[in-house]
């Protein structure tokens, strides 16, 4: 088998390899920007949860641990009465990185 290289074949191969290299470069840039976007949006709080006065501390802590384990950012809302009864739980959840907000019953 003989390899025959002429000017047209070499030019065609050059164009093909250049096109592939450019497409791979574009895909790499797009992928890195997508990863940056996902990292940024995952840090934003997009979920919220209202803590009912009837909820047990263990249940809330279990939910918080599952959310933390799965890197889900949640803003927890609680009543003033609940916070007074569960001060240590609020501190623990803030320490875990969750945002805690008091809601007002009106």
C-alpha positions as CSV (number, residue, x, y, z in Angstrom):
1,X,0.0,0.0,0.0
2,X,1.4,3.3,-1.0
3,X,0.6,6.6,0.7
4,X,0.1,9.3,-1.7
5,X,0.2,12.8,-0.5
6,X,-0.6,15.7,-2.7
7,X,-1.2,19.3,-2.0
8,X,-5.0,19.0,-1.9
9,X,-5.0,16.0,0.5
10,X,-2.6,17.7,2.9
11,X,-4.8,20.9,2.8
12,X,-7.9,18.8,3.5
13,X,-6.3,17.0,6.4
14,X,-5.1,20.4,7.8
15,X,-8.6,21.9,7.6
16,X,-10.2,18.8,9.2
17,X,-7.7,18.7,12.1
18,X,-8.0,22.5,12.6
19,X,-11.8,22.3,12.7
20,X,-11.7,19.5,15.3
21,X,-9.2,21.5,17.4
22,X,-11.4,24.6,17.3
23,X,-14.5,22.7,18.2
24,X,-12.8,21.0,21.1
25,X,-11.5,24.3,22.3
26,X,-15.0,25.8,22.2
27,X,-16.5,22.8,24.0
28,X,-13.8,23.1,26.7
29,X,-14.5,26.8,27.2
30,X,-18.3,26.2,27.3
31,X,-17.9,23.4,29.8
32,X,-15.7,25.5,32.2
33,X,-18.2,28.4,32.0
34,X,-21.1,25.9,32.7
35,X,-19.3,24.5,35.7
36,X,-18.7,28.1,37.0
37,X,-22.4,28.9,36.5
38,X,-23.4,25.7,38.4
39,X,-21.1,26.4,41.3
40,X,-22.4,30.0,41.6
41,X,-26.1,29.0,41.4
42,X,-25.6,26.1,43.9
43,X,-24.5,28.6,46.5
44,X,-27.7,30.7,46.2
45,X,-30.6,29.9,48.4
46,X,-33.4,28.7,46.2
47,X,-35.3,26.5,48.7
48,X,-37.1,27.5,51.8
49,X,-38.7,25.5,54.6
50,X,-41.1,26.6,57.3
51,X,-40.5,24.9,60.7
52,X,-43.9,24.2,62.3
53,X,-44.2,24.6,66.1
54,X,-45.2,20.9,66.2
55,X,-42.1,19.6,64.5
56,X,-39.6,17.7,66.7
57,X,-36.0,18.8,67.0
58,X,-34.7,15.5,65.8
59,X,-36.8,15.6,62.6
60,X,-35.5,19.1,61.8
61,X,-31.9,18.2,62.4
62,X,-32.3,15.1,60.2
63,X,-33.7,17.2,57.4
64,X,-30.8,19.7,57.8
65,X,-28.2,16.9,57.8
66,X,-29.7,15.5,54.5
67,X,-29.8,18.9,52.9
68,X,-26.1,19.6,54.0
69,X,-25.0,16.2,52.8
70,X,-26.5,16.8,49.3
71,X,-25.3,20.4,49.2
72,X,-28.8,21.9,49.1
73,X,-29.0,25.4,50.5
74,X,-32.2,26.0,52.4
75,X,-33.5,29.0,54.3
76,X,-35.4,27.8,57.3
77,X,-38.3,30.0,58.7
78,X,-39.4,29.6,62.3
79,X,-41.7,31.2,64.8
80,X,-40.5,33.3,67.8
81,X,-42.0,30.7,70.2
82,X,-40.2,27.8,68.4
83,X,-36.9,29.6,68.6
84,X,-37.3,30.2,72.3
85,X,-37.8,26.5,72.9
86,X,-35.1,25.3,70.5
87,X,-32.3,27.8,70.8
88,X,-29.6,25.2,70.6
89,X,-31.1,23.7,67.4
90,X,-31.1,27.2,65.7
91,X,-27.4,27.7,66.7
92,X,-26.5,24.2,65.4
93,X,-28.2,24.8,62.0
94,X,-26.6,28.2,61.6
95,X,-23.3,26.6,62.4
96,X,-24.1,24.1,59.6
97,X,-24.4,27.1,57.2
98,X,-28.1,27.4,56.9
99,X,-29.9,30.7,56.9
100,X,-32.5,31.0,59.7
101,X,-35.2,33.6,59.6
102,X,-38.1,34.4,61.9
103,X,-41.5,34.7,60.5
104,X,-44.4,36.5,62.1
105,X,-47.8,35.1,62.7
106,X,-50.3,37.8,61.8
